[in-house]
Amino acid sequence: MMRIGNLQTMPWYLRLMVFAAIAVFMYGAFWYLVTRGTRNETATLNAEIQQLLPRNAQAQIASQRLNEFRAVYAARQEEYDELKALLPEQRELTLVLQGIQDRARNNGLVLRKFHPKEDVQQDNYSGKRIEVNVTSSFASLRAFFEQLAHYQRIVSITNFGLNQLDKQSSNQTVNATFDLTAYYVSAEKLQKQNNPKPPPAAK
């Protein structure tokens, strides 16, 4: 063991090296003993962070997809509300059909037949199909169809047929037959849309 007296007899540069070695040893012991707990906590925290990073990334992806779904749902809901405004309820269908007949007569069409047929059934709406036979001039018939194209209710024309009359007059030159379908929302389907069934409870 080195004594203090021996240190005093050493050259100054050797004493400096000894003191430097002692200082390094004491600093190393202090760093190891005092910071060991902090270093262990830091290592544990880093390990937890590494585990949480993938979960955080998954949560961000899920949040982004949820926002995208909400945007799509809002757009579809807006489209549905706009479409619903064009579909009368079943109790209003009589007024819609009467309005179509009035437009036909106002354009100079003579209704030979306006006969209801079977209804068209879809998931969210229904359609009242009418077999129609009219005589008129070609210009009057075209004006009638143009009015239907801008009608505030949804109607469609199918099975269209057109023939010239054998005996013609200034306002009676053609005979047209077609199926007219006026779409509506039935009371039952409207109730289902307004009161959707709750999802089944999780088991």
C-alpha positions, 0 to 999 in steps of 0.5 A: 500500500502506498503511503503519503510519505512515499507520494511526497518523495515522488516526482511531481508528474508521478504524483499527478498521474496517481491523483488522476488515476484516483479521480478517474476511479472515484468518478467511475464508481460514482457514475456506476453506483449513483446512476445505476438506478437511473440507467435501469429505469431508462432501459426499461422505459426505452423497451416500453417505448419500443413496444408502444410504437407499433401500437401507436402506429396501428392506432393512427392507421385505425383513426385515419380509416375511421375518419375516412369511413365517417367522411364516406358515410356522411357523403352517402347520407347526404346522397340518400337525403337528396334521393329521399326528397325525390321519392314521395311516400305511398300516400302521396303517390295518387297526387304524383300520378294525377300530376302526370296526367295533368301534364299529359293533358296540358300538352295536348295528349289524349289518354287512351289508357292509364292502367296500373300494373304490378308494383316494382319492389326494391330494397329501399323503395318501390315503384308503381308501374302504369301502362299508358296509351296516348295519341297526340302530335309528335311535338306535344309528345316530346314536350311531355317527355321533356317535362317528365325529365325535369319532374321533381319526382323520380319516374321512368319510361320503358317499353316505348312504342310509337306508330303513326295514325292512319287518320291524322289531324293537326294535333293527332298524328301519332299513337304512343304506348309505354310503361310509366313507373313512378317511384315511392317509399312505402310506409313499411320501408320508411319505418324500417329506415327511420327505426333500424334494428339495433345490432345484436348484443355481444355474447 
